[in-house]
Amino acid sequence: DGQHSGSMKWVGGIAYYFRPTINIRSGKTVKEFIEKTYNGYAKIENTRKLNVVFDYLVLAELQDFIEFKLISIFVLLENLKDTFAKSEGIPFIKGSFRKINSKSKKAKYTFEELLNLMFAKVSMTKNLKPIIQLRNEIIHSGLSQLPYDQQSKIYEEIFDILQEYLLRCMGYKGNFLVYSTRGDHQATI
């Protein structure tokens, strides 16, 4: 406006390079990623509470104990399920999301049903049974009877699913590094 005034937002932080989604050591790759995702991110940032989503992803990665990692990811799944249902206008009545066109007015969506709807919205189909079984075991008892390596494998599977889901939600098209392969393999959306 000729006044030489304006404002600027500055964000500082540490890029945690352990299993990144993209090659964050390449400025060109980071620039292209931002260009491909920023508008999609901005469009759903508030309704899907993406600031919370990314905080939980980082929090999960910083945990030392697998149960803490898993609990953080399970809470994140709950958050994503909740914000998805609300953004889709699914009614929340008496503590549960309800099926609108059901014969029974009491018909509730299960956690798994809402996750399946959420993933289907971005053209993803996943077997959630082992994830939900482990979630229920840890949430209801505080610990899992599964060996560490099995819990860790399920954690990686959840992270892979979330990584792809969030990229799809933001409209990303291209290659990304797969978390469970420690970045050794790429997938394409």
N, C-alpha and C positions, 0 to 999 in steps of 0.2 A: 504493500500500500504506500510505498515511498517513505514510510515513517522509520524504517529500519528497526522495527520492533517485532517481536514475535516470541514464541515459546518453543522450547525443545524438551523432549522427554529423553532421559538417559537411563539405560538399564545396564547394570553391571552384574557379573556373576562368574561362576566357575563352570566350565564345560566339563562334565564328568565323562571321560572318554571310554569308560567301560561299556562295551557293547552298544555303541551309538546307532541310531536309526539311519543316519547318513554319515559320510566321511566328513566330520567336522574339521579336519585338518586342511580341507580344500576350500578355500574361499569361494571359488567358482561354484562348487557343489552347494555350499551353504546359501549363496546368493540365489541360485536357481530354486532351491527348496523353499526359501522364503517367498519368492515370486509366485511359486505354484500353490502355496498354502495360505498365504496371509489373508486373502479375501475370504476364503472359506472359514478360516479361524475366526476372523472378525464377525462373520455372519452368525456363528453359533457360540461365540465366546461367553456371552452372558446366560443364554438359555440352558446351555449344557455345562455351565460353571467350569470352563476349561482351566482357569487358574487353579482350582482345587484339584482337578484331574492331574495336571502336571506336577503339582506339589506331591500328591500321593505316589505318583510314579517315582519321583526322586526319593521320597521318604522310604519307599519299599526297597530301593536299591542300596540305601545307606544302612539298612539293618544288618546285624550280624547273625541273628538267629532266624532260621527258616520259618518258624511259626510267626514271627513278627513280620517278615516279608510277606507271607501269605495273608495274614490278617489285614495288612495295609492294602493289598491288592483286592481282597474280598470287599473291604469297605469302598474301594474305588469302583468295583463292579456294582455295588449297591447304589452308589452315587450316580453312575452312568444310567443304570436302570431307572432310577427315580426321575432324573432330568429328561430321559427319553420319554417316559410315560407322560410326564407333564407337558412336554413339547408336542406330543401327539394328541393331547386333549383326553387322555384316558382318565375317567373319573376316579378320584380317591375318596372312598366312602368308608367310614368306620375303620380306619387304619389299614385299608387295603385298596389296591387298584382293582377296579371292577370291570367285568366284561359287559359291554353295552348291550349287545344284541343277544344275550343269553336268555334262555327260558327261565332260569332261576335268577332272581334279582340279587341273590347272595353269591353268585359265581365270582370267585376271585381269580386273578391271574397268579400263577405261581412265579417264583423267582426265575425258574428256568424258562417258562413261557415268555416272560417279558424280555429276557435276554435274547431268546430266539427271535422275537419280533424286532428287537433292536438291531441285531446282526443282519436279519433279512432285509431291513430297510436299506442297508448298504451292500446288498448282494453277497452276504457271507452266510455260510452254513457250517456250524461246528458241533462236534460231539461234546456236550457240556457235562455229561454224567460224572466222569471222574473228578472234575473240578467242583461240582456241586456236592458230591459226596465228601470230599476233603473239606470244603467250606463248612458243611454242616458238622462234621466231626470236630474241627478246631473251634468253631464258634460256640458249639454246645458243650464241649468238654475242656477246651483250653489247650489241648495237645492232640497230636495225631499218633496213631499206632503205626503208621507207615514209616518205613526206613527213610532216612534223610535223602538218599538218592532219588527215591520215588517222589517225595515231596518237592525236591528241587526240580525234577523233571516236569511236574505239574505246574510249578511256579513259572518255569520257562515257557511252557505251553500257553499259560494265561497271558504272559507278557507278549508273546508273539501275536496272540489274538487281539489284545488291546492295541498293540502297535499298528497292526493293519487296520483295525476298526477306526482308530483316530485319524489315520492318514486318509482313509476313505471319507470320513465325515468332513474333513477339511478340503476334499476335492482333489487330493494329490493323485497325480498320474506319473508313474515312473518307477525306477528301481529304488529299493531300500534294503538295508542290511538286516538280516534275520537274527533276532536276539538269541534264540536257542542255539544257533550255530557259532556264537561268539563273533559274529560279523564275518565269518568265512564264506557265507553264501548270501546271494541276493534273491529277492523276490520282486515281482513286478505287479503293479496295479494298472 
